[in-house]
Amino acid sequence: VPKACDWIITNPPFNLAEQFIRRCDALHKPFALLLKSQFWHAAKRYGLFQTISPTWILPLTWRPDFTGKGQAMMDMSWVVWNGNSDTRYRPLKRPE
């Protein structure tokens, strides 16, 4: 059980993202996960999207460099759940 918090914000291992979504939802806290942008493109996740609908899908308009070697390879999105089931989409501008 996590310690008391107002939000859960994390970058889950990609192969465990669905489990993270289900666990965070079960904790009844607002949460935001950094996911591959194509996470929702899989037909097998359609049911997940319908039952635990995110409030926001916020694609990054840049690719984060997780290694620090200048080899950014993945398109990423912040996906936010905070109780509103009408999913909204808004690309994020790269911070200066």
DRENPA-3360 file (N, C-alpha, C; in nm, 2 decimals, always signed):
BEGIN
1 = VPKACDWI = +0.09/-0.12/+0.00/+0.00/+0.00/+0.00/+0.09/+0.12/+0.00 ~ +0.07/+0.22/-0.09/+0.15/+0.34/-0.10/+0.12/+0.43/+0.02 ~ +0.22/+0.51/+0.05/+0.20/+0.61/+0.16/+0.10/+0.71/+0.12 ~ +0.05/+0.78/+0.21/-0.05/+0.89/+0.18/+0.00/+0.98/+0.08 ~ -0.08/+1.01/-0.02/-0.04/+1.11/-0.13/-0.17/+1.16/-0.19 ~ -0.15/+1.27/-0.26/-0.26/+1.33/-0.33/-0.27/+1.28/-0.47 ~ -0.16/+1.25/-0.54/-0.15/+1.21/-0.67/-0.05/+1.09/-0.68 ~ -0.06/+1.01/-0.79/+0.04/+0.91/-0.82/+0.09/+0.95/-0.96;
9 = ITNPPFNL = +0.22/+0.98/-0.97/+0.28/+1.02/-1.10/+0.40/+0.94/-1.12 ~ +0.40/+0.87/-1.24/+0.52/+0.78/-1.26/+0.53/+0.74/-1.41 ~ +0.65/+0.69/-1.44/+0.68/+0.63/-1.57/+0.69/+0.48/-1.55 ~ +0.58/+0.41/-1.57/+0.59/+0.26/-1.54/+0.67/+0.19/-1.65 ~ +0.72/+0.07/-1.61/+0.78/-0.01/-1.72/+0.67/-0.04/-1.83 ~ +0.70/-0.03/-1.95/+0.60/-0.03/-2.06/+0.53/-0.17/-2.06 ~ +0.59/-0.27/-2.02/+0.53/-0.40/-2.03/+0.43/-0.42/-1.91 ~ +0.44/-0.33/-1.81/+0.35/-0.34/-1.69/+0.25/-0.22/-1.69;
17 = AEQFIRRC = +0.24/-0.15/-1.80/+0.15/-0.02/-1.79/+0.01/-0.06/-1.76 ~ -0.05/-0.16/-1.82/-0.19/-0.19/-1.79/-0.21/-0.23/-1.64 ~ -0.11/-0.30/-1.59/-0.12/-0.34/-1.45/-0.11/-0.21/-1.36 ~ -0.03/-0.12/-1.40/-0.02/+0.01/-1.32/-0.15/+0.08/-1.33 ~ -0.21/+0.09/-1.45/-0.33/+0.16/-1.46/-0.44/+0.10/-1.37 ~ -0.45/-0.03/-1.37/-0.55/-0.10/-1.29/-0.53/-0.08/-1.14 ~ -0.40/-0.09/-1.10/-0.37/-0.07/-0.96/-0.39/+0.07/-0.91 ~ -0.35/+0.17/-0.99/-0.37/+0.31/-0.96/-0.52/+0.34/-0.95;
25 = DALHKPFA = -0.60/+0.29/-1.04/-0.74/+0.31/-1.04/-0.80/+0.25/-0.91 ~ -0.75/+0.13/-0.87/-0.81/+0.06/-0.75/-0.77/+0.14/-0.62 ~ -0.67/+0.23/-0.63/-0.63/+0.31/-0.51/-0.72/+0.43/-0.50 ~ -0.80/+0.46/-0.60/-0.89/+0.58/-0.59/-0.82/+0.71/-0.57 ~ -0.70/+0.72/-0.63/-0.63/+0.85/-0.63/-0.62/+0.90/-0.78 ~ -0.61/+1.03/-0.80/-0.58/+1.08/-0.93/-0.44/+1.03/-0.97 ~ -0.42/+1.00/-1.10/-0.28/+0.95/-1.14/-0.25/+1.00/-1.28 ~ -0.12/+1.01/-1.30/-0.07/+1.04/-1.44/+0.05/+0.94/-1.47;
33 = LLLKSQFW = +0.04/+0.88/-1.58/+0.15/+0.79/-1.62/+0.21/+0.84/-1.76 ~ +0.34/+0.83/-1.77/+0.41/+0.85/-1.89/+0.41/+0.72/-1.97 ~ +0.34/+0.72/-2.09/+0.32/+0.60/-2.17/+0.37/+0.62/-2.31 ~ +0.40/+0.52/-2.38/+0.43/+0.53/-2.52/+0.30/+0.59/-2.59 ~ +0.32/+0.67/-2.68/+0.21/+0.74/-2.75/+0.11/+0.64/-2.81 ~ +0.16/+0.53/-2.86/+0.08/+0.43/-2.93/+0.02/+0.33/-2.83 ~ +0.03/+0.35/-2.70/-0.03/+0.26/-2.60/-0.17/+0.22/-2.63 ~ -0.26/+0.32/-2.67/-0.40/+0.30/-2.69/-0.43/+0.24/-2.83;
41 = HAAKRYGL = -0.33/+0.23/-2.91/-0.35/+0.18/-3.05/-0.38/+0.03/-3.06 ~ -0.36/-0.04/-2.95/-0.37/-0.19/-2.95/-0.52/-0.23/-2.93 ~ -0.57/-0.31/-3.01/-0.71/-0.35/-3.00/-0.74/-0.42/-2.86 ~ -0.64/-0.49/-2.81/-0.66/-0.55/-2.68/-0.68/-0.45/-2.56 ~ -0.64/-0.32/-2.58/-0.66/-0.22/-2.48/-0.79/-0.14/-2.49 ~ -0.87/-0.17/-2.59/-0.99/-0.10/-2.61/-1.08/-0.11/-2.49 ~ -1.10/-0.23/-2.43/-1.18/-0.25/-2.31/-1.13/-0.17/-2.19 ~ -1.00/-0.17/-2.18/-0.93/-0.09/-2.07/-0.97/+0.05/-2.08;
49 = FQTISPTW = -0.96/+0.10/-2.21/-0.99/+0.25/-2.23/-1.13/+0.28/-2.20 ~ -1.22/+0.18/-2.23/-1.37/+0.20/-2.20/-1.40/+0.20/-2.05 ~ -1.33/+0.11/-1.98/-1.36/+0.09/-1.84/-1.29/+0.19/-1.74 ~ -1.17/+0.22/-1.78/-1.09/+0.32/-1.70/-1.04/+0.43/-1.79 ~ -1.13/+0.51/-1.83/-1.11/+0.61/-1.93/-1.02/+0.73/-1.88 ~ -0.91/+0.76/-1.95/-0.83/+0.87/-1.90/-0.91/+1.01/-1.92 ~ -0.87/+1.10/-1.83/-0.92/+1.24/-1.85/-0.85/+1.31/-1.96 ~ -0.72/+1.30/-1.96/-0.64/+1.37/-2.06/-0.54/+1.27/-2.12;
57 = ILPLTWRP = -0.52/+1.29/-2.25/-0.40/+1.23/-2.32/-0.33/+1.35/-2.38 ~ -0.20/+1.36/-2.33/-0.12/+1.48/-2.35/+0.01/+1.43/-2.42 ~ +0.01/+1.42/-2.56/+0.13/+1.38/-2.63/+0.24/+1.48/-2.62 ~ +0.36/+1.44/-2.60/+0.47/+1.53/-2.61/+0.50/+1.56/-2.75 ~ +0.54/+1.68/-2.79/+0.57/+1.72/-2.92/+0.72/+1.71/-2.95 ~ +0.79/+1.63/-2.86/+0.93/+1.60/-2.87/+0.95/+1.46/-2.81 ~ +1.06/+1.40/-2.84/+1.10/+1.27/-2.79/+1.19/+1.29/-2.68 ~ +1.16/+1.24/-2.56/+1.25/+1.25/-2.44/+1.37/+1.16/-2.46;
65 = DFTGKGQA = +1.48/+1.21/-2.42/+1.61/+1.13/-2.43/+1.63/+1.07/-2.29 ~ +1.59/+0.94/-2.28/+1.60/+0.88/-2.15/+1.74/+0.83/-2.12 ~ +1.83/+0.82/-2.22/+1.96/+0.77/-2.19/+2.06/+0.88/-2.18 ~ +2.03/+1.01/-2.23/+2.12/+1.12/-2.22/+2.23/+1.11/-2.33 ~ +2.20/+1.02/-2.43/+2.30/+1.00/-2.54/+2.25/+1.06/-2.67 ~ +2.15/+1.14/-2.67/+2.10/+1.20/-2.79/+2.03/+1.11/-2.88 ~ +1.98/+1.00/-2.83/+1.92/+0.89/-2.92/+1.77/+0.87/-2.88 ~ +1.69/+0.98/-2.88/+1.55/+0.97/-2.84/+1.48/+0.90/-2.95;
73 = MMDMSWVV = +1.41/+0.79/-2.91/+1.35/+0.70/-3.01/+1.20/+0.69/-3.00 ~ +1.14/+0.72/-2.88/+1.00/+0.69/-2.86/+0.92/+0.82/-2.85 ~ +0.80/+0.81/-2.91/+0.70/+0.91/-2.89/+0.63/+0.88/-2.76 ~ +0.61/+0.98/-2.68/+0.55/+0.96/-2.54/+0.43/+1.05/-2.52 ~ +0.35/+1.01/-2.43/+0.23/+1.09/-2.39/+0.22/+1.08/-2.24 ~ +0.18/+1.19/-2.17/+0.13/+1.18/-2.04/-0.01/+1.15/-2.05 ~ -0.06/+1.05/-1.97/-0.20/+1.01/-1.97/-0.24/+1.03/-1.82 ~ -0.35/+1.11/-1.81/-0.40/+1.15/-1.67/-0.54/+1.10/-1.65;
81 = WNGNSDTR = -0.56/+1.05/-1.53/-0.69/+1.01/-1.48/-0.72/+1.09/-1.35 ~ -0.83/+1.17/-1.35/-0.86/+1.24/-1.23/-1.01/+1.25/-1.21 ~ -1.08/+1.14/-1.25/-1.22/+1.13/-1.22/-1.32/+1.17/-1.33 ~ -1.27/+1.25/-1.43/-1.36/+1.28/-1.54/-1.34/+1.18/-1.65 ~ -1.45/+1.11/-1.69/-1.43/+1.01/-1.79/-1.44/+1.05/-1.94 ~ -1.46/+1.18/-1.96/-1.46/+1.24/-2.10/-1.32/+1.27/-2.13 ~ -1.26/+1.18/-2.22/-1.12/+1.20/-2.25/-1.10/+1.32/-2.34 ~ -1.00/+1.40/-2.30/-0.96/+1.51/-2.38/-0.81/+1.49/-2.43;
89 = YRPLKRPE = -0.78/+1.56/-2.54/-0.65/+1.54/-2.60/-0.59/+1.68/-2.63 ~ -0.47/+1.70/-2.58/-0.40/+1.82/-2.61/-0.25/+1.80/-2.61 ~ -0.19/+1.83/-2.73/-0.04/+1.81/-2.74/+0.03/+1.91/-2.65 ~ +0.14/+1.87/-2.59/+0.22/+1.96/-2.50/+0.34/+2.01/-2.58 ~ +0.36/+2.14/-2.56/+0.48/+2.21/-2.62/+0.60/+2.17/-2.53 ~ +0.71/+2.16/-2.60/+0.84/+2.13/-2.52/+0.87/+2.25/-2.43 ~ +0.90/+2.21/-2.30/+0.94/+2.32/-2.21/+1.07/+2.39/-2.26 ~ +1.08/+2.52/-2.24/+1.20/+2.59/-2.28/+1.32/+2.57/-2.18;
% end
